[in-house]
Amino acid sequence: MEMGAVLAAGSVGEIAVAAVRAGANIVLVCRKEEMVRQAWEALLHEAERDSVFAGYVAEAAHQVLAFKNQARELKKFPSQFSLAAVEKQRQEIGKFVAQLEQEQQR
């Protein structure tokens, strides 16, 4: 989602919402933690605002979980997330971003 050509069409949040509206089950936002947050917040706000969009998100989640349940190598990852698990992931993403930033400075 953060590629220049993609972001030329709108913000990462706008593009994430448009991708889900177009049928994407997953959006990939990687390098910058702030962009991950912007995409997440845009998706959440749009789902709160528009019940049809919330249905798209629910269906996407259902399809991803169905695939995950069929894929043996993905079964080691939990499907249910607690706040503690989300916080742990957030911290891991932060560490990863810090590593990328250090590598870019070299």
C-alpha positions, 0 to 999 in steps of 0.5 A, spaced: 500 500 500 505 504 500 508 504 493 508 511 490 504 509 484 498 507 489 499 513 494 498 517 488 491 515 488 490 517 495 492 516 502 494 509 505 487 509 509 483 511 503 486 506 498 485 501 504 478 502 504 477 502 496 481 496 496 476 492 501 470 495 497 473 492 491 473 485 494 480 485 497 480 480 503 487 483 506 491 489 505 498 489 506 501 495 509 508 494 511 514 499 512 511 505 516 508 504 523 504 510 522 501 508 515 499 501 518 495 505 524 492 510 518 490 504 514 487 501 520 483 507 523 480 508 516 478 501 515 475 501 522 472 508 521 469 506 515 466 500 518 463 504 523 460 509 518 457 504 513 454 498 515 455 495 508 462 496 508 462 493 515 459 487 512 465 487 507 470 487 512 466 481 516 466 477 510 473 478 508 475 476 515 471 470 514 474 468 508 481 469 511 479 465 517 476 459 512 483 459 508 487 459 515 483 453 517 485 450 511 492 451 511 496 447 515 502 451 516 498 457 518 494 453 524 500 455 528 497 463 528 492 464 533 485 466 530 482 470 536 486 476 538 486 479 545 488 486 547 495 483 550 496 479 543 495 486 539 499 490 544 505 484 543 504 485 535 504 492 535 511 492 539 514 487 534 512 491 528 515 497 532 521 493 533 521 491 526 520 498 523 526 501 528 531 495 524 529 498 518 530 505 519 537 503 522 538 499 516 536 505 511 541 509 515 547 505 514 
